Amino acid sequence: MSAFFSTFVANEPDEDGDIGFDTELTVTNETDQPIYQVQYKIWYSDPDGATFEESDSYDDVFLAPGDQHTISPWGRVNQRDLNGSTISVRGLGRLARRDFRVLGEVAIPGPGESARLQTSLDLGWNSGPLTVLVSRSAPDGDGDFSLEFKALIENTSSQFLKAVTLKGQLIDAEGVEIQSDETEREIPPESAVLYSSSFYNAKAGQLSGAKAIFSLKALIPVATFDASETTEVGEE
């Protein structure tokens, strides 16, 4: 995967001795599929290998095959932490495609009752049954209801999945959204995570004939990159 530091400048120290970095890491999508997220870690260090700054983040982008994206992390170091004037930067990262499935819908249960949405997945990281439990509370003192939903989502692959999102939408009888919730979790390889969230303060009239619709989105790494560069403090 093509990646290079198109800009790396370590500015002259300010009056407090802080050296700011101007950094741009350019990544090219050399896969044959669209990319929806660039995940990266960037480290700054001196010639002795002493590392003094890290940027650990992601950019939500759309990259068609052949498209480029430039990452612009923030970083600085105080000159007291340097041994000499040379600074190195290294960036590691992954490009992630998107899996998206509408899991289905379930009618809202009555007060103090529960319902289940049962479906199955056919994905590279999960191929098997999935059940979403929807539970409705008894009315509170104001006559309002809360709705809790839970689902155990498994990652049967050997990949670490950084972003798997379960979305729930509460829809009234006319098809209008009342509330929505998105819960994003990381799922380690060959592991599972219990997702749990709620809709709050729903009125009885809103829930008459209402339903919940659920969908699942996962960002799956398909390519990696590794880039490095070195500069001198004050060098343009």
N, C-alpha and C positions, 0 to 999 in steps of 0.2 A: 504494500500500500504506500503510495507516494505521500510524503509529508516532509516539510522543511521549514526552517525558521526564516521567513521572508524579511523580518525585522528583529534585530536584537541589539539594543543600545543600553549601556549602563551610564546614566548621566553623572555629571560632576556632583560631589556631595553638596548638600545644602548647608545652612548655618548650624544645623544640629548634627551634621555628619551623615544624614540619610542619603542613600543613593537609590534613586528610582529607576525602574526598568521600563523601557518601551519594547514590548515583545509582541510579535505576531507570528503565529504558527499556521501555515497554510496546508490544508489536507485535501487530497483529491479522491473522489469516489471512483475507484478502479474496478468495482464489482459490476455485475450485470443486473443489479436491482436497485430500487430506490432506497435511500438512507433517510432515517427520520430523527436520529440522534447521534451526536458525536460526544463520546465520553472520554475524559482525559485527566491525566495528572502531569503536572509540570513542576520540576525542581530546579533550584538555583544553588550552585555550590562554588567553592574556590578550588585551586589546584590540589590542595591536600585532601579533597573529598569531603570537606566540612560543608554540610548542607544547611542553609539558613532560611529558605523560603519554599513553600509548597502551594500550588493551586490545584485543587481537586474538585472538578465540576463537570458539567455537561452543557451542551448547546442543543436545543431543539431546533432542528433545521430540516428542510427537504432538499436532498441532493439526488438529482437524477444521475445515471451513469455518466462519468466524465466531468461532473460539476465539482467546483472547488468551494471550500469554506475556510475562512480565516478566524482563528481563535485569538482573542486579545486578552490574556490574563493580566492581572495586576500583581506587582511585586516590588519589594525594595529590601535593602539591607543597610545597616549602619556600618560605616567604614571601620569601626573598631573590631568587627567580626571578620574582617578580611585579612588574609595573609598575602599581601601583594595587591596588584591591581587587575588581575585576571579573574573573570567570572564566566562560568559555564552554565548552560541551560540544557535540560533534557526533557523531552515530552514523550510520554507513552499514552496510547489511547486505543479506543475501539470504535468502529462504525457499526451502528445497529439498524437493522431493518425492523419492520413493524408487523406483528401478528394482531389481527382484530377479529373478534367473533361476537355476534349478538347471541347471547345465551338463550333468550326467550323471555316470556312474560308469565306472571302469576297473578291471579285475582287476590285482592287484599282480604285476609281472613277477618272473621268477626272479632269483637272485643274478647280479649283473653284467650285467643286461639292462634294457631300457627298454620302455615301452608308451606309447600315445598315446590321448588322448580328443579326438575331433574332433566339433565341433558348429558351429552357426551362430547368430548373434544377429540379432534383429529389434528394434532399439532406435533411438530417434531420434538417438542420438549414435554408434551403431555398428550397422551392418547388414552382416554379412559373416561369413566363416569364422573360427573360433577353435580353436586346437589347444593342449591342455595336455600337456606332455611329463612323464612320470613315469619316473625313473631310480632303480634299486636298486643299492646298492653291493655289493661283495664283503663277506663277513663280516669284522669286525674281530677283534682278538685275543681278545675275549670271546665271539665267535660272534654278535655283534649286527649289525644292519643299519641303515643310514640310507637314507631315501628322499627324493630331491630332486624338486621339481616346478617347472616353468617355463611361463610363458605370456606372449605379447606381446599386450597389450590396447591397442587403438587408439581414439582419440577423433576421429571425422571431423567433428564439429560445430565451430561457431565459439565455443562456450562453454568457459570454464575449469572443469574438474571438480575440485573440492577434495578429494573423498573417493570413491575407487573401490576396493572391497575384494574381493579374491579369497580365498575360504575353502576350505580343504581338510580333509577328515575321513578319517582312517584307520579303517576298520571291519573287525572280525574276522569269521570265518565264521559266527558266531551273531548278527551284526548289532549288536554292542556296539562303541561308539567306543573306540579305543585312544588316539588322539591327535587334536588338531585344531590348525589354524593359520589365522590371519587376517592378511593383509598388505594394508595400506591405503596407497594412493599418490595423489598429485595427477597429473592428466593435462592438459597444456595443450591449447588448441585445435589441431586438425589435427596431432596428434602421437600418439606411442605410447610405452608404458612396458613394459619387460620385468619381469615379476613372477618372483621366485625365492625359494623357501623350502624347508624340509626337515622331515621327521619323523626323530627320532633314537632310537637304542638300542632298536629293535624286535627282538623275539625271533623266531627262525625259526618256532617253533610258532604265534606270533601271526599271522604273515604267511601261513600255510598257508590257502588259501581266502579270503584277505582282499581287500578292494577299497578304492579311494579314491573319495570323492564330492566333487564340486566345485560351488561356487555363486559367483555374482557379484552384488555389490550396489553401486549407484551412487546418489549424492545429486545431483539435478539442479536447479539454480536455476530457479525459475519466477516469482519476484517480487523486487523490490528495495525498500528503504526508506531514507529520509534524514530525520533529525530533528536539531534543535538547540535549545539553551536557554542562558540567561545568568543568573548569580546574583552576589550580593555576598558576600564573606567574612563569616561570622557571621550572615547573614540567614536566618531560618527560612522 
